Amino acid sequence: MQQCVDMLLQGLEEFDEPAAFYKGNRIVQANQKFADLFERDIAEFNNLPIIDICHNDSIEMIQDFIRRRAHRDMDMPRHYEAAFRTASRQKVVMTVDVLKLHNTEGAVLAILHEKV
């Protein structure tokens, strides 16, 4: 799994895509673009609870999505908007694209972009 995750994150990084893998309610690994987007050190994202970067306006929705994804809900949106917190900004609205991939041991790929 680790080699697949590393390769995907590196490839997305080369195309300026901020991306992270998460499993359950924790981020398991992120690329540097993702860390830059949140103004944090990349190592901070290893095993970080997703809620730690969510703005209060989106916590309930994100928790619902995590719960539904755990129950393999087939009606889950793959593209949505949510509010997050960065090191310097209390609320940043971002678009989120979520992909379920093979060979990632249940981890899910999220690609985020600040909405302008």
MOFENBEL-V561499 format. One record per residue. RES is the residue in one letter. OMEGA is omega in radians with two decimals (* if undefined). NEAR is the number of other ideal C-beta (glycine too) atoms within 8 Angstrom. Layout:
res-><RES/RES>
omega-><OMEGA/OMEGA>
near-><NEAR/NEAR>
This chain:
res-><M/Q/Q/C/V/D/M/L/L/Q/G/L/E/E/F/D/E/P/A/A/F/Y/K/G/N/R/I/V/Q/A/N/Q/K/F/A/D/L/F/E/R/D/I/A/E/F/N/N/L/P/I/I/D/I/C/H/N/D/S/I/E/M/I/Q/D/F/I/R/R/R/A/H/R/D/M/D/M/P/R/H/Y/E/A/A/F/R/T/A/S/R/Q/K/V/V/M/T/V/D/V/L/K/L/H/N/T/E/G/A/V/L/A/I/L/H/E/K/V>
omega-><-3.01/-3.14/3.12/3.13/3.14/-3.11/3.13/3.14/3.12/3.12/3.11/3.10/-3.14/3.11/3.10/3.13/3.06/-3.03/3.09/2.98/3.03/3.13/-3.05/-3.12/-3.11/3.03/-3.13/3.10/3.13/3.03/-3.06/3.12/3.09/3.12/3.11/3.13/-3.12/3.10/-3.14/3.03/-3.08/-3.13/3.14/-3.08/3.10/3.12/3.13/3.04/-3.13/-3.09/-3.13/3.12/-3.12/3.00/-3.12/-3.13/-3.06/-3.07/-3.11/3.13/-3.13/3.10/3.09/3.13/3.11/-3.14/-3.13/3.13/3.11/3.12/3.09/3.09/-3.08/-3.13/-3.13/3.06/3.08/3.14/3.14/3.06/3.10/3.12/-3.13/3.08/3.02/-3.14/-3.07/-3.10/-3.09/-3.13/3.09/3.11/-3.10/2.95/-3.10/3.01/-3.07/-3.13/3.03/-3.06/3.04/3.06/3.11/3.09/3.08/3.09/-3.10/-3.13/3.06/3.09/-3.06/3.05/3.07/3.12/-3.14/*>
near-><8/5/6/10/13/9/8/12/14/9/8/12/12/6/6/6/9/12/16/15/16/12/9/6/8/10/14/11/10/12/14/8/12/14/13/8/11/10/7/9/5/10/5/8/12/8/5/10/7/12/9/6/10/13/12/5/6/11/10/6/9/12/10/8/11/11/8/10/10/7/6/5/7/4/4/9/6/6/7/8/8/12/11/14/9/11/6/4/7/4/9/10/9/13/9/11/9/12/9/5/9/3/6/12/6/5/11/13/13/12/12/14/7/8/7/2>
